[in-house]
Amino acid sequence: MRGSADLLDSRVGVGKAVRFISRKIFPEHWSFLLGEIALWSFVVLILTGLFMTMFFEPSMTHTTYPEDALPVSHQGLEMSAAYASTVYMSFEVKGGLLMRQMHHWAALIFMAAIVTHMMRIFFTGAFRKPREINWLVGFTMLILGLLAGFSGYSLPDDVLSGNGLRIADGVAKAIPIIGSYASYGLFGGEFPGTDIVPRLFTVHILLIPGLIIALVTVHLILMVVHKHTQYPGVGRTDNNVVGYPAFPVYVAKMAGYFFIVFGFIALMGALIAINNVWNYGPYDPSPVSAGAQPDWYMLFLEGGLRLMPGWEVVIFGYTLSLNILIPGVIIPGLLFTFMAIYPFLEAAATKDVREHHVLDRPRNVPVRTALGVAWLSAFIILVLAGSNDLIATHFDLSINDITWAFRILFFVLPVVLFVVTKRICLGLQRRDRELALHGHETGRVVQMPNGAFMEVHKPLTDHERWILVAHEPRRPIEIEPATDRNGVARPGYRADSFRHKLSRFFYEDRIEPVTPAELAAAGHHGELEETGHHAEGIHGGAVALDHFPSTTHGSGDAESAAGGSVATLARSERR
């Protein structure tokens, strides 16, 4: 091992890279493992996919299933070679069914981990400078994951996957002008053609995995270069990282976590059946199986198609299929475009060009949190709508009533949840402000020597107080007037006006963070602590508030005069 390491180091300088990575500090928090779940699920996908490529035949050539092979119901049945190899792998190849089911469960977990990981990044503001590019990298991996899932479950050429391809063909043909050309190019002729399975196989095992591996590599490199974000706490700033080194701590944790994820997926693949294609049979354009649904991450497209009325518009003799174009192209485009550009919208609303490495508490950014909840509600409504037939049969409800309820909820629920979430966040900020100023209520009331009654409050720890007061004030940006002193129109005013309106939307309704003067006043003149004495030295994180004047907000410090938070003044003190 020593000789091999010396050889690599002398030839490619691997020692410097290992030294750099092993000394890299990573913070500790359970939510950071969501990205690792996605990473190790992808590794399981690669391993099980390699096994299946040895037995799967990506061909739509007609064949007859062997008379001596299981299942009995398929013996002598006409089908495509792709479907025959899938069924043969499941029943005749040792471990074939286990590998198929592990592959499918790993795909579902992979997509769930990516979505949850991106939501954690969104709600905590981990996408801010300098990580905007990494956000786009993660967003691209999400889109590639959707394409990988669609191309994968379309390969067996059974009734379920064939109907999914029929929907894809309809969406492609609904695109104005280029729709029919796109469909012919995709299927190599009229649907279903004979080329779609070999093409999807190439895309599924070569193109998409290669792109995902490349993007994962870029994602990890950018994470190391930018350093990992961390949650607010005592001593954690934008200039440091509080945690443990990659080696040996996180190397051991990551290795152990891989086996946990692998074992969990193997257990699901062994005990929980999924995508039993022999129950559906080989693809036939005429039947559609009852209760047919795609995987959960594609249900939003199915739900949109089920909710959309059968609208069509004829323009200059050309039929525009709005019933497919709107739910299949426009609505997904709007949802995913919002995700992609949101970091840049928020940056435009703040004009903040600083680097951020400490995460936000979602309650401290009410509009961002409310927008995220509204986006998720729209997505969930579409997912549920994709199961409207199952909801109707299981709960004995009218499918028409369910469809109309989901149509209304798709437009109403995001707005309602936006307002409710924003008000909840503002209420939590008010509660945090009271808690930071007065401490925990104990329910014990004492009588003062002058006869007055006061409640005893338990003081906060440094860690608790830091979390409550360390965020910065966020206010709408100010812009210059539309004209200068000579009445001449100012160039760029229209863009500034839009940015000002955007900033007001984000930050007009706000709760100002606790200032050092307020904390000092609450400590010296406020409630009693458990000891029965007045507080003498309240600390805001790692900076003693005694250092700041307690009589006035303005004492030569511009930020303090503006009502700066403890975090702002702490940074100015360090400078």
N, C-alpha and C positions, 0 to 999 in steps of 0.2 A: 504493500500500500504506500509505503514511503517513497519507493522508487517510482511508482506510477504518478504520485502527486508531484514529485520533483520533475518528472518528464513533462507533465502538463504545464507546470508553472514555468519551466524554462522555454517551452515552445509557444504557448499562447497566453502566458501571464495570468493563469487562472487563480493564482494565490491572492492577487490584489482584489479580484472580484469576490472571492470567498470571504476575505477579510472584511470587505465593505458590507457585504450582505449579513454576515454573522454578527457584526456589531450594530446593525440597524435596530433601533428601538421601536417596538410596537406596543400601543396601549392595550389595556385589558378591558374588554366588555363583551358580553354575550352576543350582542347584535352584530359584532364584526364577524361572527361565524357564519352569517347568512351567505356571504360571498363564498366561503369555503364549501358550504353545502352545494352551491352551484358548480364550483370547480370540481369537486370529487364526483358529483353526479355525472358531469361531462366525461370524466375519466372512465366511469362505469359504462357509459354509453359507447365509448371508443372500444373498450375491451369486449363487451358483448356484441357490438357491431362487427368486429373482426371475426368472431366465431360464426355469426350468421351469414356473412358473405361467402363462406366456404360451402354453404348448402343452398343458398337462395339462387334461383335462376331468373334474372331480370328479362323476361321475354313474354310477349303476349301471343306467342305461337300456340295454336290449339293442340291439345293433347288429351289423352284418356287416362284417368287415374287408374293405377294398377289394381287388378282384381284381388290381389293378396295383401293389400296394405290397408291399415286403419285410417280413418273410421269406415265401418261397414257401409254407412249411408252414402259414401263417396265412391265406392268401388264401381268402376266402369263408367263414371260420370265424365261428360265432356267439360273441359275447363282450360284455362290458360296455363302455360308452364309456370308463371309466377305464382299463381294460386296453388297449383299442385305442389310446387317445391315448399311453399309455406306450410301446407297441411302435412306433407311428408316430414318436414323438419320437426313439427310439433309432436307427431306420433311415433315416428320410426327412428329418429336420430337421438342418441343418448344425450340427455341434457338439453336437447333442442328447445323444448317447451319452457324450461327454466330460463334459458338465455333469452328467448323471445319476451317472456313476461318481465324479466329483470330489465331488459332494454326499454320496454314500454313504461314501466314504473319509474325508471331513472329519467326518462324524458319528461314525465309529468312533474317529478320533483325538481328537475333542472329548471323548468320554466317557472314553477312556483317560487323557487329560491331566487331567481333573477328578478321577478316582479317584487317580491318582498324586500330584497336587497335594494332595489332602486327606490322603493317607497321609503325605506329607512334613510337613504341618501337625500331624498327630496324633503322629507319633513324636518330633518336636522340641518339642512342647508350645506351639506357636504359638497355640493356642486359649485360653490362659489370659487372665485379666483383663488388658486391657479388651476382648478380642476374642471373647468368647463369642457375642455377637450376630452377628459376622461369620462365625463357624463355622456358625451356624444358617442364615445367608444362603447360604453355600456348600453346605450340606447340601440346602437347598431347591432350589438350582440342579441338584444331582445328581439329585434326584427328577424335576425338570422335564425334564432331559436324557433320562432313561429314558422318560418319557411322550412326548417329542418323537420319540425313535427308534421307539417302538412305533407311534405314529400315522403316522409317515412311511413305514415299510416295509409298512404295511397298506394304503396307498393304491392301489398298482397293481392290486389285485384279481386276482392270480394265484393259483395253487394254494398256493404257500408262504405268502403273506400271508393267504390265506383260512383256512388251517389254524391260523395264529396267532390269528386272530380267533375261530375255533372254541374254542380253548383259553381265550381271554379270556371267552367266553360261558359256558364250563363253570365257570370260577373265580367269575364273578359269580353264577351260579345256586347255587353251593355255599354262599354266605353265608346263614346262617340267617335266616328270616322275610322279609328284604327281597330275597333273591337273585333270585327270578323277576321282581319289579318292576324291579330294577336292570337285568336283561337286556332286558326289554321297553322300558325307557326308553332304553337305549343303542342298541339296534338298531331301534327304532321298530316293534316287533312280533316275531314269531318269527324266530330266526336263519335266514338272514343278513339278511332284510329288504331294503329299498331305500334306507335313509337313512344307513347307517353311513359310507360313503365321503364324502358331502358333509359330514357332521358332523366326521369326522376331519380333513378338509381344512381346515375352519375352525379347528379346534383347532391343527392343525399349522402353519399359515401365519400365524395371527393371535394366538390366545390365548397359546400357549406362548412364541413368540418375543418377544411384548410383555412377558410376565412376566420372561423371562430378561434382556432388555435393561434392564428396571427394576432387577432384582437385581444385575446387573453394575455398573450405575451406583452403587447403594448400596454394593456391595462395594468399589469403587475409592474412593469418598468416605470410607468408614470406614477404609480403609487409609491414606489421606492424613492423616486426622484423628488416628488412633492412632499414626502413623509406622510404618515398616516394621520388622519384627523382623530381628535379625542374629545370626549365629553367634558363639559366644564367642571372644575373642581379646584381645590386649593393647590396653588403652585402651577396650574396648567395655563399656559398662555399660547399666543400665536408664535412664540419664539422658541418653544421647547416641546419635547414629547416625553410624557411620563409613562413608563411602562417597563417592559422586559426585553432583553436582546433576542434576536432571532435564533441565535445558537447559544446554548442548547435548548432554551425554554420552548420557543415556538416551533422549532423543527420537530421536537418530540410531540408537542400538542397536535401539530398538523398531521403527523404520521398516524397518531392514535385516532384522530378524527376521521381520517380516510377509512380506516377499518370499521369505525362505527357506521359511517354512511354506507359503505359497501355491505356490511352485515345487515343493516336495516333493509336495504334494497333487495338483498338476496332473500331475506325472510319474507318480504312482501311478494317477491316473484315465486317463492315456493308455496305460499299458503293462500294467496289472493289471486283468483283468475282474472284475466283482463284480455280483451280483444280475441275472444274465441271465434276465429273466422269461420270455422266449420259449421257454426250455428247459423251463419248468414248464407253460406253457399257462394259459388263463383259468381262473378258479376254478370248480370243480365239487365239490359236497359229498361225492361218492362216493370219489374217489381221494385218496391221500396219497403224495406222492413219497418215494422211499427217500432216506435221509440228510438229511431235512429238518431244518433247524436255524435258529433266529433268530440275530440278531447277537450277538456275544460277551457284551455287557453284559446281555442278557436270557436267556442260557443258564442262569443259576442257577435261574430259575423252571422252565425245561424240565427241568433236572437233578433238582430236587426232585420234580416230578411223576413222573419215571421211577423214582426210588428208592422212592417211597412205596408200600407194599402196598395192595391194594384193600380198605381197611377202610370199612365203613359201619355206622352205628348207628341203630337205630330208637327214637325217644323219643316216646311218646304218639302213635304212628302217623305221626310225621314222620321222614323219612329224613335223617340227617346224613351227608353225604359227606366223611368224614375223609380219604379218599384224595386229595381235591382241596383241601379247606379247610386242612389242615395245611401242605402244601408251597406252596400258592398264596397263602395269607393269613397264617398264623401264623408260619411260619419267616421269610419276608421281613420281617414286622412286627417280630419280635424282633431280627433283624440290623440293620435300619435304626434302630430305636428305640435300640439300644445306641450307635450312632454319634451320634445326635442328642443324647443326654443325657450322654454321657461327660464333657464338660468340667465339668458340674455335680456329677457323682459324685466326680471328683478334687478339686474345690474343697471338697466336704463332707468329704473324707478329710484335707485339710490345714488347713482353716480359714484359708487364706491369702487375705487381702484386698488384697495389694499388686499393683501393676502389674508385668508382666513383659514386657520387650522383648528380652532376650537368650535365645536358644533353648537347650534342653537337648540334651546328647548322649544318644542313646537308651540307651546302656549305663548312664547314671547314674539312669535311672528304670526299673528292671527290670520291675516289674509292668505298667506302661503298655505297654512294648515287647512283653512277653509276651502281653498281651491283644490288641494289634494283630496280632501274628503269628497268634494263635489265630483271630481273626476272619477274617483273610485266608485261612487254611487251610480254614475252613468254606466260604467263598465259592468257593475254587478247586475244592474237592471237588464242589460242586454244578455248577460250570461243566463239569468233566470228565465228570460223570455225564450231562450233557446231550448228550454225544458218545459214550455207551457203545456205540451201534450201530456207529459208525465205528471206534472202538477195537477192537471185536470183529472186524470184517471186515479191518482193516489188519494186525492182529497175530495173526489166526487164533486167537482166544480165545473162550471161552464167554461169551455175553452175560449169562447167569444168574450165573456166577462173578464177572464184573465188577460186576454190580449189587450182589451181596452184599458184595463187597469195599468198594465205595463206601459202602454202608449202615453197615458197621462203622467205616470210616475217618471218616465224618462225625461220629461221637460220640467216637472214640478219638483221632484225630489232633490236634484242637485242644487236648485236655488234655495230650497228650505234648509237643507243641510249646510249650505254655505253660511247662511245667516245664523243658524243655531250654533255651528262650530265657532264662528267668529265671536259671538257673544260669550260662549263658554270660555274661550281663550282669554278674553278680556276680563271675565269674572275671576278666572284663576290668577291672572296677573294682579288684580286688586287684592285677592287673598294673600298672595305671596308678599305684596307690599306691606300689608298689615302684619304678617308674620315676621318679616324682616325688622320692622320697627318695634314690635312689642313682644316677640317671642311666642312660645306655646302657651295657650291658656291651660291653667291647671284646675280651675273650678274652685280654688280656695280663696276666700275673701277674708281680709284682715282689717281691723280698725286702727287707724292712725291715732297718734296722741292728740291730735286736734279734733278727733271725733269722726273724721271722714273715713269711708269704707273704700278699699281698693282691692282689686283682684291680683293675686300673686301670679306672675308670668315666669315660665321657665325659659332662661336664655338659650339662644341657639348656639350650636357648635360652630367653629370656624368653617367647617365644610358645608354645613347647612346654609350659613349666611352667605358664603361665597356663591353658591349656586343661585340663591335668590336675588343677589344684587349685582352679579358680574356682567350682565348683559348691558349693551349700550343703548342710549336713546336713539330711536329711529323717527325722523320727522320728514314731512314733505319737503322736497327741494325747492329753493327759491330761484326764480328766473328774472332776468332783466326786463324792463318794459318793452312794449312793442315798437316804440320809437325812441330815438335818442333825444337829447336836449334841444336839438334843432328841428324836431318833428319829422326827421327822416326815418323811414321804416328800417328796422334793424334786421339784417340778414340772419336767417336761421331761427327767427322767432316762432314760426309755425312748428318746427321740430321741437323747440324748447317748450312750447305750449302743450304739445302732446305728451312730452315727458313729464311736465308738471302735473297734468291730469292723471297720468299713470301713477305718479308718486303719491298724489292725494288719495287715489283709490287704495293704495297699499297702506299708507301710514297716517291718514287724517284721523281715524279713530285709533287712539293709542292710550296706554297707561305709562306715564313717565317713570323710569327706574328710580329707585331710592338714591338720593344724593348723600354724600358724606356728612353734610351739615344736618340733614334730617336724622341720620343714624346717630350722630353725636348728640343731638338734642333729645332724641328718644332715650338714649342711654343715660344722660345726665339729669334729665328732668321728667322722665317718663315713669313707666310702671315699676313696681317692685320686682326684684328677682326673688328666687327661692330663698336666698339668704336673708331677705328683708332689708338689704341695703341697696342704695342706688348704684347703677352700673358706672364703673370708673373708666373702663377702657374697652370700647367695642371695636372689634377688628372686622374689616371688610375683606375677607380672604387673607392674603398675606400682608396687607398694608394696614398699619394701625391708623384708625380714623382720628386718633388724638393729634396726628400730624397736620390735620386739616382744620381750618378755623370753623368753629361751631356757631358763630354769631351771624354770619352772612354768607350768601352764596358767592359773592364776588370779592376776591381778595388778591387782585392782580392776576388771577388765572382766568383766561378767556373762557376756557371750557367749563370751569366751575361757575362762572357768571352766567353761562347759558343753561345752568342746571345739569351739568354733566353727571354721569353715573359714577359709582364707585370704581367700576372697571376702567372708565376713561381717565379718571384722576390718578388711579394707580399707575397706568401706563405713563402719564405725564410726569409723575414723581420719579419713575425709574429712569426716564430720559434725562 
